Amino acid sequence: MSHAPEPVLIQAGGLRLSGLVARPPTGSPRGLVVALHGGGYGAAYWTSPVPGQSLLALAADLGFATLAVDRPGYGASRDLDRSLDQQTETLFDAIDDWTQRDGGAAPVFLIGHSIGGILALKMAAHGKAERLSGVDVLGVPFRFPDDGGGLVVRNLAKTGQAASIAREDLQRYLLFGPEGAYPPAAFEHHARCISSTPPREYQDGIDAPRLWPAVLPAIRLPVQFTLAEFETMQCTGWPILEEVRSLLNNSRRARVDLQRGSGHNASLHYIARAYHLRALAFFEECLALDRPAT
């Protein structure tokens, strides 16, 4: 079995970013997974205390090394307020630093949640995307509804209160599925992890749906795009997923899916292990189908 995640500091250009690293218990990693948390969290989002549901522990047991990075504005760089375009450049620098020190030449994959998923897709469309081998995202807003949670997140942006979604009932409504869809221990973990969302990235998250007609067709990498069944902040369901698939027409392997049994924070629901296994299986498929010719 894998060891517990270890804290790490990464140099990214002129910045120092914190994070958590998990490595396979033996041997060289099959691939390197960089995990990008959503708004208002941090690297610990990916470390559920519920047995079997931590992405970092599962990936390590399956032979992947994983870096869950505290994105700019969190952890060691919590005083920053950077746009997602600025974070894109920073995260490529962070990947270079980590792989040179720790990962060698193994293929690099991204898994991103929510705003971290927006960032992962922007990185996949970037000029440096050849450094990556595949991307998995969940909770990326393709379109916001006019009412319900969509109205809530837009109003929070207008009032400047987006940094602190303080009420527990509001957190459950926006971030989790119905009662019984997530373990109590995972919600308690969420309450320990949640933090302020830097204003610029929150506004970038609100603006993200405008980007997709240009960004998604620019992606050549394999992409797996998932929406949660019980989303309240954004539109979900198969019609939306088919729109996403149609825009990913230049990806050499695009897959879309609806994650049953989950609200927005899929990695803190009972289905967390199933979702993480599906993401890692997608990365395994990339390793198998995109291996160098022999």
C-alpha positions in Angstrom: 0.0 0.0 0.0 1.0 3.6 -0.6 2.6 5.9 2.0 0.7 9.0 3.3 1.0 12.1 1.1 3.9 14.3 2.0 4.0 18.1 1.9 6.1 19.7 -0.8 7.2 23.1 -2.0 7.4 23.7 -5.7 9.2 26.6 -7.5 7.0 28.0 -10.3 8.8 30.9 -12.0 9.2 33.4 -9.3 6.6 31.8 -7.0 6.8 29.2 -4.4 3.7 26.9 -4.3 2.9 24.3 -1.6 1.1 21.0 -2.2 1.0 17.3 -1.4 2.8 14.5 -3.1 2.1 10.8 -3.1 4.3 8.3 -4.8 4.0 4.6 -5.6 5.3 2.4 -2.8 7.8 0.7 -5.2 9.3 1.4 -8.6 9.2 4.3 -10.9 5.8 5.9 -11.5 3.7 4.8 -14.6 2.7 8.5 -15.0 2.5 11.8 -13.1 -0.9 13.2 -12.1 -1.2 16.9 -11.3 -4.4 17.5 -9.4 -5.9 21.0 -9.5 -8.5 21.8 -6.8 -11.5 24.1 -7.2 -12.2 27.5 -5.8 -12.1 27.9 -2.1 -10.2 24.6 -1.3 -6.6 23.6 -1.6 -4.6 20.4 -2.1 -6.3 18.6 0.8 -9.5 18.4 -1.3 -8.0 15.3 -2.9 -7.3 13.5 0.4 -10.6 12.4 1.7 -10.3 10.7 5.1 -12.8 8.0 4.1 -10.9 4.8 3.4 -10.5 4.1 -0.3 -11.7 7.6 -1.4 -8.5 9.6 -1.5 -7.3 10.3 -5.0 -3.7 10.5 -3.9 -3.7 7.2 -2.1 -5.5 5.4 -4.9 -3.3 6.8 -7.6 -0.2 5.8 -5.7 -1.5 2.3 -5.2 -2.1 2.0 -8.9 1.5 3.1 -9.8 1.0 6.9 -10.4 2.8 9.7 -8.6 0.5 12.6 -7.8 1.1 16.2 -7.1 -1.9 18.0 -5.6 -0.8 21.6 -5.8 -2.1 24.6 -3.9 -2.9 26.8 -6.8 -1.7 30.5 -6.8 -3.9 32.2 -4.1 -3.8 29.2 -1.8 -1.4 27.6 0.7 2.0 29.1 0.5 0.8 31.7 -2.0 -2.4 32.6 -0.3 -1.9 36.3 -0.6 -2.0 36.3 -4.4 -5.0 37.1 -6.6 -4.2 35.8 -10.1 -6.3 35.3 -13.1 -6.6 31.8 -14.6 -4.5 32.9 -17.6 -1.7 33.8 -15.2 -2.2 30.6 -13.3 -1.9 28.6 -16.5 1.7 29.8 -17.0 2.5 29.3 -13.4 1.2 25.7 -13.4 3.3 24.8 -16.4 6.4 26.1 -14.5 5.3 24.1 -11.5 5.0 20.9 -13.6 8.5 21.5 -15.0 10.0 22.0 -11.5 8.3 18.9 -10.1 9.1 16.6 -13.0 12.7 17.6 -13.1 13.2 16.9 -9.4 10.8 14.0 -8.8 9.1 12.5 -11.8 11.7 12.1 -14.6 10.3 11.6 -18.1 7.0 9.9 -17.2 3.8 11.1 -19.0 2.0 14.0 -17.2 -1.8 14.0 -16.8 -4.1 16.7 -15.3 -7.2 16.1 -13.2 -9.1 19.3 -12.4 -12.2 20.0 -10.3 -14.4 23.0 -10.9 -12.2 26.2 -11.3 -9.3 23.8 -11.4 -11.0 22.0 -14.3 -11.3 25.3 -16.1 -7.6 25.8 -15.6 -6.9 22.2 -16.8 -8.8 22.8 -20.1 -7.1 26.1 -20.7 -3.7 24.3 -20.2 -4.8 21.6 -22.6 -5.4 24.3 -25.3 -2.2 26.2 -24.5 0.9 26.2 -26.7 2.8 24.1 -24.1 0.1 21.4 -24.1 2.5 18.9 -25.8 4.0 18.5 -22.3 0.7 16.8 -21.3 -0.7 13.4 -22.1 -4.3 13.7 -21.1 -6.8 15.7 -19.0 -9.8 14.7 -16.8 -12.2 17.3 -15.5 -15.3 17.3 -13.4 -17.5 20.2 -12.3 -16.5 22.6 -15.1 -19.3 25.1 -15.8 -20.3 24.9 -19.4 -23.5 26.9 -18.8 -25.1 28.4 -15.7 -28.8 28.1 -15.1 -30.9 31.2 -14.8 -32.2 30.3 -11.3 -31.2 28.0 -8.4 -27.5 27.7 -7.7 -26.6 29.5 -10.9 -28.4 32.6 -9.6 -26.7 32.2 -6.2 -23.1 32.2 -7.6 -23.8 35.2 -9.9 -25.2 37.2 -7.0 -22.3 36.2 -4.8 -20.0 37.7 -7.4 -22.0 40.9 -7.7 -22.1 41.5 -3.9 -18.4 40.6 -3.4 -19.3 37.8 -1.0 -18.0 35.0 -3.1 -14.9 34.5 -0.9 -17.0 33.2 2.0 -19.9 30.8 1.4 -20.3 30.6 5.2 -23.6 28.9 5.9 -23.5 25.2 6.1 -26.9 24.8 4.4 -25.7 26.9 1.5 -22.5 24.8 1.2 -24.5 21.6 1.2 -26.9 23.0 -1.5 -24.1 24.3 -3.8 -21.4 21.7 -3.3 -23.0 18.4 -2.3 -25.8 16.1 -3.5 -28.8 15.1 -1.5 -28.4 13.7 2.0 -27.1 10.2 1.9 -25.0 10.8 -1.2 -21.8 11.6 0.8 -20.3 10.3 4.0 -20.5 12.6 7.1 -16.7 12.3 7.5 -16.2 13.7 4.0 -18.4 16.7 4.7 -16.4 17.3 7.9 -13.2 17.2 5.9 -14.7 19.7 3.5 -15.5 22.0 6.4 -11.8 21.9 7.4 -10.5 22.5 3.9 -12.8 25.3 2.7 -11.2 28.8 2.4 -11.5 32.1 0.6 -11.7 32.2 -3.2 -9.5 34.9 -4.7 -11.8 37.4 -6.5 -10.1 37.3 -9.9 -10.4 33.5 -10.3 -14.0 33.6 -9.0 -14.9 36.1 -11.8 -13.0 34.0 -14.3 -15.1 31.0 -13.2 -18.3 33.0 -13.8 -17.1 34.1 -17.2 -15.9 30.6 -18.3 -18.9 29.6 -20.4 -17.9 32.3 -22.9 -14.6 30.6 -23.5 -15.6 27.2 -24.6 -16.4 27.8 -28.3 -12.8 28.9 -28.7 -11.0 26.8 -26.1 -12.5 23.4 -26.5 -11.9 23.1 -30.3 -8.3 24.1 -29.7 -7.6 21.0 -27.6 -5.8 18.1 -29.3 -5.1 16.1 -26.2 -7.3 13.2 -24.9 -10.0 14.7 -22.6 -12.5 13.2 -20.3 -15.2 15.7 -19.3 -17.7 14.8 -16.5 -20.7 16.5 -15.0 -22.3 15.5 -11.7 -25.9 14.4 -11.6 -26.9 16.6 -8.7 -25.3 19.8 -9.8 -27.1 23.0 -8.6 -24.6 25.7 -9.6 -24.4 24.8 -13.3 -26.4 23.0 -16.0 -25.9 19.3 -16.2 -27.2 16.3 -18.1 -26.6 14.5 -21.4 -27.7 17.4 -23.7 -25.0 19.6 -22.2 -22.5 16.8 -22.4 -23.3 16.3 -26.1 -22.6 20.0 -26.7 -19.3 19.6 -25.0 -18.4 16.5 -27.1 -19.2 18.4 -30.3 -16.8 21.2 -29.4 -14.0 18.7 -28.5 -14.0 17.7 -32.1 -10.2 18.1 -32.5 -9.3 16.1 -29.4 -7.8 12.8 -30.5 -9.9 11.1 -27.8 -12.8 12.9 -26.2 -15.1 11.2 -23.7 -18.0 12.7 -21.8 -19.9 11.2 -18.9 -22.6 12.0 -16.3 -21.5 11.0 -12.8 -24.5 9.4 -11.1 -24.9 9.8 -7.3 -22.8 13.0 -7.0 -23.1 16.7 -6.4 -20.4 19.2 -7.4 -17.7 17.9 -5.0 -17.6 14.4 -6.4 -14.3 13.5 -4.7 -16.1 13.9 -1.3 -19.1 11.7 -2.2 -19.7 8.0 -1.8 -18.9 7.6 -5.5 -15.5 9.2 -5.1 -13.6 6.0 -5.5 -15.5 5.1 -8.6 -14.9 8.5 -10.2 -11.2 8.4 -9.3 -10.9 4.9 -10.8 -12.5 6.1 -14.0 -10.1 9.1 -14.2 -7.1 6.9 -13.7 -8.5 4.3 -16.1 -8.7 7.0 -18.7 -5.0 7.9 -18.0 -4.1 4.2 -18.3 -5.9 4.1 -21.7 -3.8 7.1 -22.8 -0.7 5.3 -21.8 -1.7 2.2 -23.8 -3.0 3.9 -26.9 -0.5 6.7 -27.2 2.7 4.7 -26.4 5.7 5.3 -28.7 5.9 3.0 -31.7 8.3 0.1 -31.2 
